[in-house]
Amino acid sequence: MKLKRIALVAVFSQVLALTAFAQKILVDSDSSVDFSKFKTYAWRTGTPAPSPLMDQRVIAAINTQMASKGFVKVDADKNPDLIITYHAAVDYETQITSTGYYYYGGGTTYVDKIPVGTLLVEMDDPATHKVVWRGQGSDTMSDKPDKIAKKINQVAEKMFKKYPPEKK
């Protein structure tokens, strides 16, 4: 009986840890905007990823998603329909894992700091100087660049699935 409870607690804590750190995607937009009029975009510098290589990967992921939506990237001096800015940040979440039976004086608790990266993408209409679309995604970070690159692509893809926004 004790072994079943220990196993159940261990499995439950792992399930909680996995759901707590699933990718989170939030998208918002100005419902009064006609998104069908936007065809071109240019970049404006925001808060880049700390690594130049990660910065390149974020820009490439967003460029890929914009191209998949039919957009053409132009220079900022060519009067683009949209200006895209991205901001990257890393924060830390605390994960607490306990094992064993505390009722009987045993057990161990582990506290880990999990790095979580957040990517914020904003589209501004240069004609009105207003943000018309905003996507935000976050996920746990890895110490392996290829895994981070994969997560960047996944977050960008999930964000842009919600572009153009549905008419309300």
N, C-alpha and C positions, 0 to 999 in steps of 0.2 A: 504494500500500500504506500509506504514512504517513497519507494522508487518511482511509482506512478506519479505522485505529486511533484517530485523533483523534476521529472521529465516534462510534466505539464507546465510547470512554472518556467522551465528553460525554453520550451517551444513558444509559449505565450509571450515571453519577453523578446524573443527574436522576431516574432510577427509584429509586435509593437514597434520595434526598432526599424523594421523595413517600411512600415506604413508611415512612420513619422518622417522619414527622409525620402519619400517619393517625390518625383518632379512636381512642382507646383507652378501652374501657368495661370496668369490673370491677364485679361485683355479688356480694354475700355476704348470707347470711341465717341466722337461727337455725332449724335444721331441726326443732326440737321445738315450734315455734309453729304454731298453727292460724290461718292468715291469713284464712280465710273469716269469722272473727268480727269483723274490722275493717270498719267502715262509715263512720266519721267521722274527721276530723283537724283539728288546729289547728297554728298556726305558733309556733315559738320562735326567737328571734333567734340566729343563729350568727355567721359571719364573712362579712358581706355583700360583694358586689362593690364595688370602689372608687368606681364611679360610681352615683349614685342611680338613674339611668335603667337601667343594666345590672342593678341590684338588682331593679327592678320587672320587667324582662324575665325574669330567672331565676325569680322567684316566679310570674309568669304562666305560664311554660313548665311548671313543676312542677304548678301548679294545673290546667292543661289536662290533663296526664297523669293526675293523680289523678281528675279528673272522668271521663276516658275509662275509668277502672277502676271507676266507680260510686261513688266516694267523695263525701261531702258535707263541705264546709268549715264548721266551727263556731268560735265563740269559745272561747278556752282555758278560760273558766270554765263551759263547758257539758259538761264531762266527756267530751272526745273519746276515741275509741278509740286514736288514734295522735297523737304529737307529731312534727312534721316540722321539721328543722333543716337548713339548708344552709350550706356553707362554700365560699368562692371564693378562689382564689389564682392568681397569675401567676408563672411561673418562666421561665428562659431556657435554651434548648438551643443548643449550638454546632453549626453546620453548616459543614463544610469542603468546598470544591469546588476541584478542581485541573483545569487544562487544559494541554494541550501535552505535550511529551516531556522528561522530566527526565534521560533517559539522555544526551541531547545538549546539556545545559546550558540548555534552554529550559523554558518553562512558567510558569504563574501559579497561585498558590493564593489563594483567597478564604476568609476566615473571617467568618461572619455569626452574630449572636446572634438567635435566633428566639424570640419570646415565645410561651409555651405556657400556656393557661389551664386550670385544673382546677376542676371542680365536684364537690363531695362532698355527697350527700344522705343523711341518716340518719332512720330512723323509729324512734321509741321507744314502747314500751308503757308508758303512765303507771301502769298497775296494778302492773307489776313493776319499773319504773324501769330497764329494759334496752333496748339497741338490738336490734331484731328484724330490720331490713333496712338494707342500706347499699349505695348505688350511687355509683360514682366514674367520671367521664369527663374526658378531657383532649383538647385539640385546639390547633392553632396559632391565634394571635390575629391579627386584622386591625386596621388603623387605621381601618376603616370600620365604624361602629356597626351598619349593616344587615347586614353580613356576620357580625359577632359575634352579633347576635340570631339569625340563621339557624343558626349553629353551636350556640348555646345550646339552641335547639329540637331540633336533631338529636341532641345528646347526651342531653337529657332523654328524648326518644322512645326512643332505643336502650336507655337504662337501664331504663325502665319496661316495655319489652318483656319483661323478666325478672321482672316482678311480676304476680301472685304467683309466688313461686319454685315450681319443680317439687318434688313430694314425692320424697324420697330413699328 
